[in-house]
Amino acid sequence: MASALVLAATLIFEKKASVYVGEGSSFLEFIPAIIIISYLEDRGPALAATILMVAAGLWARSTLNGQISGEDWARAILLVVSGGVIAMTFHRLRQDLRELLEVAEARLAAVEATENRYRWAFERAAMGFANTNERGELLQSNRRLSEMTGYEEEELAQLRLETLVHPDDRDALAQLLAGLGNDSASFASEVRLLKKNGSAFWARLTLSSSVPDGVLSESIFVVVDDISERR
């Protein structure tokens, strides 16, 4: 609809320009309309609109002057060539953009598939998994950790990792966090964790950070392995 309106307005303008300006008018006034139509439509409609504009311009000059001059023919041919180049340029840009979008969608699908596999493994793992930030706030936890501690996942999200550790073993947790900040990507220790009912159980607590150079990660991966039976 927008392209049709642009084409109609341009043809009306050309008709009036041919009457009032006469031979001094040229086909250059069609160029903006061709650019707009090429942007809105594909190359087919743009080329068709270009040919229609050329035909209308030649007809207006033939009606006004009784004949079409060689200069008008030259301008018409130049407009057809220019319109074709503009239409093909926008068509190529549209193709390139489509290809880029397809690549981006394929990569996004791959990322989503990987994330789904990670989430599946995270939720169904035999050990307790959680993510915590540098302040010790539990950002995410899996089903196994809930079973170990007796807390619901929503309740764990409101706790700090330190809260789950027995008061006598919190120094070990502090050492784990300090170890992550001192050029170590992973640190583990055997500590006692507290359940919701107040009872304690032994667990091997492993904190992992993927950030190098002694910079503490904003997200620390926590692995909890229940070793009560062995202890």
LUMNUDO-781588 format. One record per residue: x, y, z of N, C-alpha, C in turn; residue in three letters; residue number from 0. Coordinates in steps of 0.1 Angstrom, whole numbers. Atoms other than C-alpha are relative to their C-alpha. Layout:
LUMNUDO-781588
{pt {X,Y,Z},{X,Y,Z},{X,Y,Z},ALA,NUM},
...
***
This chain:
LUMNUDO-781588
{pt {8,-12,0},{0,0,0},{9,13,0},MET,0},
{pt {-9,-11,-1},{28,24,9},{7,2,-13},ALA,1},
{pt {-7,-1,13},{46,16,-23},{-9,5,-11},SER,2},
{pt {9,-4,10},{15,21,-44},{-3,15,2},ALA,3},
{pt {2,-14,-3},{9,55,-27},{12,9,-5},LEU,4},
{pt {-12,-7,5},{45,66,-34},{0,0,-15},VAL,5},
{pt {0,0,14},{42,55,-70},{-10,9,-6},LEU,6},
{pt {11,-9,5},{9,73,-75},{4,15,1},ALA,7},
{pt {-4,-14,-2},{22,105,-60},{11,4,-9},ALA,8},
{pt {-11,-4,9},{53,104,-81},{-5,2,-14},THR,9},
{pt {6,-2,13},{33,99,-113},{-7,13,-2},LEU,10},
{pt {7,-13,0},{11,128,-104},{9,12,-1},ILE,11},
{pt {-10,-10,0},{41,149,-97},{6,2,-14},PHE,12},
{pt {-7,-1,13},{57,140,-130},{-9,6,-10},GLU,13},
{pt {10,-5,9},{25,148,-149},{0,16,1},LYS,14},
{pt {1,-14,-2},{23,183,-133},{13,7,-4},LYS,15},
{pt {-13,-6,3},{60,189,-137},{2,1,-15},ALA,16},
{pt {-2,-1,15},{59,181,-174},{-8,11,-6},SER,17},
{pt {8,-10,5},{31,206,-178},{6,14,3},VAL,18},
{pt {-4,-13,-5},{46,235,-157},{15,2,-3},TYR,19},
{pt {-14,-2,2},{83,228,-162},{4,-3,-15},VAL,20},
{pt {-3,3,14},{82,213,-197},{13,-7,-2},GLY,21},
{pt {-12,7,4},{114,203,-213},{11,1,10},GLU,22},
{pt {-10,-2,-11},{134,215,-183},{-1,-11,10},GLY,23},
{pt {1,10,-10},{121,186,-163},{8,-13,-4},SER,24},
{pt {-8,11,3},{141,154,-161},{-6,-12,7},SER,25},
{pt {5,12,-6},{136,118,-149},{6,-2,14},PHE,26},
{pt {-6,2,-13},{156,124,-118},{-9,0,12},LEU,27},
{pt {10,-1,-11},{125,131,-97},{-5,-14,3},GLU,28},
{pt {4,13,-3},{118,94,-99},{9,-8,9},PHE,29},
{pt {-10,8,-8},{149,83,-81},{-4,-2,15},ILE,30},
{pt {4,2,-14},{137,90,-45},{-12,-11,1},PRO,31},
{pt {11,10,0},{105,70,-53},{5,-14,-2},ALA,32},
{pt {-6,13,3},{125,41,-67},{7,-5,13},ILE,33},
{pt {-7,4,-12},{147,41,-36},{-10,-5,11},ILE,34},
{pt {10,4,-10},{116,40,-13},{-7,-13,-3},ILE,35},
{pt {6,12,4},{99,13,-33},{9,-12,1},ILE,36},
{pt {-10,11,-1},{131,-8,-34},{2,-4,14},SER,37},
{pt {-1,3,-14},{133,-5,3},{-12,-8,6},TYR,38},
{pt {12,6,-5},{97,-15,9},{-3,-14,-6},LEU,39},
{pt {4,12,8},{94,-42,-18},{13,-7,-4},GLU,40},
{pt {-11,7,6},{116,-68,-35},{3,6,-13},ASP,41},
{pt {-5,-5,13},{134,-63,-68},{-11,0,-11},ARG,42},
{pt {10,1,10},{104,-74,-89},{-9,12,-1},GLY,43},
{pt {8,-12,-1},{80,-47,-78},{7,13,-3},PRO,44},
{pt {-8,-12,2},{108,-21,-78},{3,2,-15},ALA,45},
{pt {-3,-1,15},{118,-29,-114},{-13,4,-8},LEU,46},
{pt {13,-3,7},{81,-28,-125},{-4,14,2},ALA,47},
{pt {3,-14,-3},{76,5,-108},{9,9,-8},ALA,48},
{pt {-9,-8,8},{107,19,-125},{-4,0,-15},THR,49},
{pt {4,0,14},{95,8,-159},{-13,8,-2},ILE,50},
{pt {12,-8,0},{61,23,-152},{3,15,1},LEU,51},
{pt {-4,-14,-1},{77,56,-142},{6,5,-13},MET,52},
{pt {-6,-4,13},{98,57,-174},{-11,1,-10},VAL,53},
{pt {11,-1,10},{67,49,-195},{-8,12,2},ALA,54},
{pt {9,-12,-3},{47,76,-178},{8,13,-4},ALA,55},
{pt {-7,-12,3},{75,101,-182},{1,2,-15},GLY,56},
{pt {-1,-1,14},{80,93,-219},{-14,4,-6},LEU,57},
{pt {13,-3,5},{42,95,-224},{-3,15,2},TRP,58},
{pt {3,-14,-3},{40,129,-207},{8,9,-10},ALA,59},
{pt {-8,-8,9},{68,143,-229},{-5,-1,-14},ARG,60},
{pt {5,2,13},{53,128,-260},{-13,8,-2},SER,61},
{pt {13,-8,1},{19,144,-252},{3,15,0},THR,62},
{pt {-3,-14,-1},{35,177,-243},{7,6,-13},LEU,63},
{pt {-9,-5,11},{60,180,-272},{-4,-6,-13},ASN,64},
{pt {3,6,13},{44,158,-298},{10,-11,-4},GLY,65},
{pt {-10,10,3},{75,136,-299},{10,-1,12},GLN,66},
{pt {-9,3,-11},{102,121,-277},{14,3,-5},ILE,67},
{pt {-13,-4,5},{136,137,-281},{11,-11,4},SER,68},
{pt {-11,10,-3},{169,117,-281},{5,2,14},GLY,69},
{pt {-4,-2,-13},{178,134,-248},{-9,-7,10},GLU,70},
{pt {9,7,-9},{146,121,-232},{2,-15,0},ASP,71},
{pt {-3,14,0},{154,86,-244},{12,-4,8},TRP,72},
{pt {-12,2,-7},{188,89,-230},{-2,0,15},ALA,73},
{pt {4,-1,-14},{174,100,-196},{-8,-12,4},ARG,74},
{pt {9,11,-4},{148,72,-197},{9,-13,2},ALA,75},
{pt {-9,11,-1},{175,46,-204},{9,0,13},ILE,76},
{pt {-8,-2,-12},{197,60,-176},{-9,-3,13},LEU,77},
{pt {8,2,-12},{167,59,-152},{-3,-15,1},LEU,78},
{pt {2,15,-1},{160,22,-161},{12,-7,6},VAL,79},
{pt {-12,6,-5},{196,13,-155},{2,4,15},VAL,80},
{pt {-1,-4,-14},{197,33,-122},{-10,-7,9},SER,81},
{pt {11,7,-8},{164,18,-110},{4,-14,2},GLY,82},
{pt {-5,14,-1},{178,-17,-118},{11,-1,10},GLY,83},
{pt {-12,1,-9},{210,-10,-99},{-5,2,15},VAL,84},
{pt {6,-3,-13},{190,4,-69},{-8,-12,5},ILE,85},
{pt {8,11,-4},{166,-25,-69},{8,-12,3},ALA,86},
{pt {-8,11,-3},{193,-51,-71},{9,2,12},MET,87},
{pt {-8,-3,-12},{214,-34,-44},{-9,-3,13},THR,88},
{pt {9,3,-11},{184,-35,-20},{-3,-15,1},PHE,89},
{pt {3,15,0},{177,-71,-30},{12,-7,6},HIS,90},
{pt {-12,7,-6},{213,-81,-22},{1,3,15},ARG,91},
{pt {0,-3,-14},{212,-63,11},{-10,-8,8},LEU,92},
{pt {10,8,-7},{180,-80,20},{4,-15,1},ARG,93},
{pt {-5,14,-1},{195,-114,11},{11,-1,10},GLN,94},
{pt {-11,1,-10},{226,-107,32},{-6,1,14},ASP,95},
{pt {6,-1,-13},{204,-96,61},{-7,-13,4},LEU,96},
{pt {7,13,-2},{183,-128,57},{10,-11,4},ARG,97},
{pt {-10,10,-3},{214,-149,57},{6,2,14},GLU,98},
{pt {-5,-3,-13},{227,-132,88},{-10,-4,11},LEU,99},
{pt {11,4,-10},{194,-137,106},{-1,-15,1},LEU,100},
{pt {1,15,-1},{194,-174,97},{12,-5,8},GLU,101},
{pt {-11,4,-8},{229,-178,111},{-2,3,14},VAL,102},
{pt {3,-4,-14},{219,-159,142},{-10,-9,7},ALA,103},
{pt {10,9,-5},{188,-181,146},{6,-14,2},GLU,104},
{pt {-6,14,-2},{208,-213,141},{9,0,13},ALA,105},
{pt {-8,0,-12},{233,-202,168},{-8,1,12},ARG,106},
{pt {8,-1,-11},{206,-192,191},{-7,-13,3},LEU,107},
{pt {6,13,-2},{189,-226,186},{10,-10,6},ALA,108},
{pt {-11,8,-6},{223,-243,194},{2,3,14},ALA,109},
{pt {-2,-5,-14},{227,-222,225},{-12,-5,9},VAL,110},
{pt {12,5,-7},{191,-231,236},{1,-15,3},GLU,111},
{pt {-1,15,-2},{197,-268,230},{10,-3,10},ALA,112},
{pt {-10,3,-10},{229,-267,250},{-5,4,14},THR,113},
{pt {6,-4,-13},{211,-248,278},{-10,-10,5},GLU,114},
{pt {10,10,-4},{183,-273,278},{7,-13,5},ASN,115},
{pt {-7,12,-4},{208,-302,281},{6,3,14},ARG,116},
{pt {-6,-3,-13},{226,-284,309},{-11,1,11},TYR,117},
{pt {11,-1,-10},{193,-276,327},{-5,-14,4},ARG,118},
{pt {4,14,-3},{183,-313,324},{10,-7,9},TRP,119},
{pt {-10,6,-8},{216,-325,338},{0,6,14},ALA,120},
{pt {0,-7,-13},{215,-298,365},{-11,-5,9},PHE,121},
{pt {12,4,-8},{180,-308,377},{0,-14,4},GLU,122},
{pt {1,15,-3},{185,-346,376},{13,-6,5},ARG,123},
{pt {-13,6,-4},{221,-349,389},{-2,-7,13},ALA,124},
{pt {0,8,-12},{229,-373,417},{6,8,12},ALA,125},
{pt {-6,-9,-10},{247,-345,436},{-7,13,0},MET,126},
{pt {6,-13,-1},{235,-312,448},{8,11,-7},GLY,127},
{pt {-6,-10,8},{242,-283,425},{-6,14,3},PHE,128},
{pt {6,-14,-2},{238,-245,430},{9,10,-6},ALA,129},
{pt {-8,-11,4},{250,-212,418},{-1,11,11},ASN,130},
{pt {0,-10,-10},{260,-185,442},{8,12,-5},THR,131},
{pt {-8,-11,4},{274,-150,438},{11,2,10},ASN,132},
{pt {-11,-2,-9},{304,-135,456},{-4,4,14},GLU,133},
{pt {5,-3,-13},{282,-125,485},{-6,-12,7},ARG,134},
{pt {4,12,-6},{272,-161,490},{-15,-2,-1},GLY,135},
{pt {15,2,2},{235,-157,479},{-2,-11,-10},GLU,136},
{pt {3,11,9},{221,-188,464},{-9,4,-12},LEU,137},
{pt {8,-5,11},{209,-179,429},{-9,-11,-6},LEU,138},
{pt {7,11,6},{198,-213,417},{5,-13,6},GLN,139},
{pt {-3,13,-6},{197,-248,431},{-8,-11,-7},SER,140},
{pt {7,11,6},{187,-282,419},{-8,-8,10},ASN,141},
{pt {9,8,-8},{163,-308,431},{7,-8,11},ARG,142},
{pt {-7,9,-10},{189,-330,448},{5,8,12},ARG,143},
{pt {-4,-8,-12},{202,-301,470},{-12,3,9},LEU,144},
{pt {12,-2,-8},{166,-295,481},{-3,-13,8},SER,145},
{pt {2,13,-7},{163,-332,490},{10,-1,12},GLU,146},
{pt {-11,1,-11},{196,-330,510},{-3,9,12},MET,147},
{pt {2,-10,-11},{187,-299,530},{-14,0,5},THR,148},
{pt {14,-1,-4},{149,-303,532},{-6,13,-3},GLY,149},
{pt {6,-12,5},{144,-268,518},{-6,-1,-14},TYR,150},
{pt {5,-2,14},{123,-260,488},{9,9,-8},GLU,151},
{pt {-9,-8,8},{141,-244,459},{-3,15,2},GLU,152},
{pt {3,-15,-3},{123,-211,466},{5,4,13},GLU,153},
{pt {-5,-4,-13},{134,-212,502},{15,1,-1},GLU,154},
{pt {-14,-1,1},{170,-219,492},{4,13,-7},LEU,155},
{pt {-3,-12,7},{169,-189,469},{0,12,9},ALA,156},
{pt {1,-11,-10},{163,-167,500},{11,-2,10},GLN,157},
{pt {-10,2,-10},{193,-181,519},{14,3,-6},LEU,158},
{pt {-14,-1,4},{230,-176,518},{7,-13,2},ARG,159},
{pt {-7,12,-1},{254,-204,514},{5,-2,14},LEU,160},
{pt {-5,1,-14},{269,-197,548},{-10,-5,10},GLU,161},
{pt {11,4,-9},{235,-203,564},{-1,-15,0},THR,162},
{pt {0,15,1},{237,-240,552},{11,-7,7},LEU,163},
{pt {-12,6,-5},{271,-245,567},{0,0,16},VAL,164},
{pt {0,1,-15},{275,-256,604},{9,11,5},HIS,165},
{pt {-8,-11,-5},{288,-227,625},{15,-4,2},PRO,166},
{pt {-13,4,-3},{319,-247,634},{8,-2,-13},ASP,167},
{pt {-7,2,13},{328,-252,597},{-1,12,-10},ASP,168},
{pt {1,-12,8},{322,-217,584},{13,6,-4},ARG,169},
{pt {-13,-4,3},{358,-209,586},{6,-7,-13},ASP,170},
{pt {-4,8,12},{364,-237,560},{-6,6,-12},ALA,171},
{pt {7,-6,12},{338,-220,537},{7,13,-3},LEU,172},
{pt {-8,-12,3},{357,-187,541},{13,-3,-7},ALA,173},
{pt {-13,4,7},{389,-205,531},{-3,-4,-14},GLN,174},
{pt {3,4,14},{372,-219,500},{-2,12,-8},LEU,175},
{pt {3,-12,8},{360,-185,489},{14,8,-2},LEU,176},
{pt {-13,-7,2},{395,-170,496},{8,-7,-10},ALA,177},
{pt {-8,7,10},{410,-198,476},{-4,3,-14},GLY,178},
{pt {5,-4,13},{388,-189,446},{6,13,-4},LEU,179},
{pt {-5,-13,3},{402,-154,448},{15,0,-1},GLY,180},
{pt {-14,1,1},{438,-166,448},{5,-10,-10},ASN,181},
{pt {-4,8,11},{444,-181,414},{-4,-15,0},ASP,182},
{pt {5,14,0},{424,-213,420},{-14,0,-6},SER,183},
{pt {13,1,7},{395,-222,397},{-9,-9,8},ALA,184},
{pt {9,9,-7},{382,-249,421},{6,-3,13},SER,185},
{pt {-4,2,-14},{384,-255,458},{-10,-9,7},PHE,186},
{pt {9,9,-6},{369,-283,479},{4,-2,15},ALA,187},
{pt {-2,2,-14},{365,-291,516},{-12,-9,5},SER,188},
{pt {11,8,-7},{345,-316,538},{-5,8,12},GLU,189},
{pt {6,-9,-10},{321,-296,559},{-13,-7,4},VAL,190},
{pt {13,4,-4},{289,-302,578},{-10,10,-4},ARG,191},
{pt {11,-8,5},{257,-288,563},{-12,-2,9},LEU,192},
{pt {12,1,-9},{225,-280,582},{-12,-2,-9},LEU,193},
{pt {13,2,7},{191,-293,571},{-10,10,6},LYS,194},
{pt {11,-9,-5},{159,-273,576},{-4,-3,14},LYS,195},
{pt {5,4,-14},{150,-293,607},{11,1,10},ASN,196},
{pt {-11,-2,-10},{184,-284,623},{10,-11,1},GLY,197},
{pt {-10,11,-1},{202,-317,619},{11,3,-10},SER,198},
{pt {-12,-3,9},{236,-318,602},{4,-13,-7},ALA,199},
{pt {-5,12,7},{251,-341,576},{14,5,-6},PHE,200},
{pt {-13,-3,6},{286,-343,562},{-1,0,-15},TRP,201},
{pt {0,-1,15},{292,-332,526},{14,5,-4},ALA,202},
{pt {-12,-6,7},{321,-325,503},{-5,12,-8},ARG,203},
{pt {4,-13,6},{316,-289,493},{11,5,-10},LEU,204},
{pt {-10,-5,10},{333,-278,460},{-5,12,-6},THR,205},
{pt {3,-12,6},{333,-243,448},{9,2,-13},LEU,206},
{pt {-7,-1,12},{343,-236,412},{-2,14,-6},SER,207},
{pt {1,-13,7},{350,-203,394},{8,-1,-13},SER,208},
{pt {-7,1,13},{359,-200,357},{8,13,-3},SER,209},
{pt {-6,-12,3},{373,-165,360},{15,-1,4},VAL,210},
{pt {-14,1,-4},{412,-164,359},{5,12,7},PRO,211},
{pt {-8,-12,-6},{438,-141,374},{-5,5,13},ASP,212},
{pt {3,-3,-14},{425,-142,409},{-12,9,1},GLY,213},
{pt {12,-8,-1},{392,-124,401},{-11,-9,3},VAL,214},
{pt {11,8,-5},{363,-138,420},{-12,1,-10},LEU,215},
{pt {10,0,10},{335,-148,396},{-13,6,7},SER,216},
{pt {13,-5,-5},{301,-131,399},{-10,-12,2},GLU,217},
{pt {8,12,-2},{286,-166,397},{10,-12,3},SER,218},
{pt {-9,11,-4},{303,-195,416},{-9,-12,0},ILE,219},
{pt {7,13,1},{293,-231,409},{3,-8,13},PHE,220},
{pt {-2,7,-13},{287,-251,441},{-5,-14,-3},VAL,221},
{pt {4,14,1},{287,-289,441},{0,-6,14},VAL,222},
{pt {2,5,-13},{275,-307,472},{-2,-15,-1},VAL,223},
{pt {1,14,1},{282,-344,476},{-2,-6,15},ASP,224},
{pt {4,5,-13},{266,-362,506},{10,-12,3},ASP,225},
{pt {-9,11,-3},{294,-382,523},{-2,-5,15},ILE,226},
{pt {4,4,-14},{276,-389,556},{3,-14,3},SER,227},
{pt {-2,14,-2},{278,-426,551},{15,-4,2},GLU,228},
{pt {-15,2,0},{316,-426,545},{5,6,13},ARG,229},
{pt {-5,-6,-12},{322,-403,575},{-5,-8,12},ARG,230},
***
